[in-house]
């Protein structure tokens, strides 16, 4: 049994991770300020004897210094997330993603905790390869485009984590997430599947940006959590950085069509320009597909749940939530 600290534990991925860690008999402390996370993600666990929830921000150095001692593992998931949030408030993105990570790494180096850093496919920038390998170059756009602030800030987090591993021997694992999805995810910050599902269930048009030919991959959150914990359970790792996600691509147009097929074939797709959603200085990535060979070779598995099943499960959950809200 380990004592685990999860920052952002009330978030979408964090809630599933906390649930899994508790099911394995671990003690878990959550830090979350509930700015993008939701307390409802932990409602079913709130009375668990091995769970402690601290409502507070990772930008509070005193809180981090108080909570870190006594834990064996740190899962650092808290961050400024979502395309909309990044586009609207790049200052918050940079400050939230960099300074707390450096402090947590310093405290972990002092306390000897094993450290998982949640990173993102955004760290690749707009690399034009068909699929991205962990050692690929990072290709960011100009600093005049706010969206690159997120990928750059998480890349700095990665540099910090690897530097602490090299200098202090801190056992770190970095996971670059690719579109983690499933029940309980909300569309408030630009996440595409919950946006599509909720619109479809309300009988509305599905809004697709640009021409809909952008390519993405979608992995079920439960499989991603299994990858995170599997990597943290390894005593020896040949690498410190891993792509974590599905490697099955689909266009955003194709995704919208699958949602429509499962909910109501009479629904329509509405196309709008990026500038109307995010402003004139927004820039997107046309293709984002991970090479997951390193992950599969290390763990013996990778996320494989078919998108059709992920959508069916997500639609069922959202349909129930909408019914309860009425």
Buried (B, 14 or more C-beta within 10 A) or exposed (E): EBBBBBBBBBBBBBBBBBBBBBEEEBBBBBBBBBBBBBEEBBEEBEEBEBBBBBEBBBBBEEBBEEBBEEBBBBBBBBBBBBBBBBBBBBEBBBBBBBBBBBBBBBBBBEBEBBBBBBBBBBBBBBBEEEBBBBEBEBBBBEEEBBBBBBBBBBBBBBEBBBBBBEEBEBBBBBBBBBBBBBBBBBBEBBBBBBBBBBBBBEEEBBBBBBEBEBBBBBBBBBBBBBBBBBBBEEEEBEBBBBBBBBBBBBBBBBBBBBBBEBBEEEBEBEBEEBEEBBEEEBBBBEBBBBBBBBBBEBBEEBBEBEBEEBBEBBBEBBBEBEEEEE
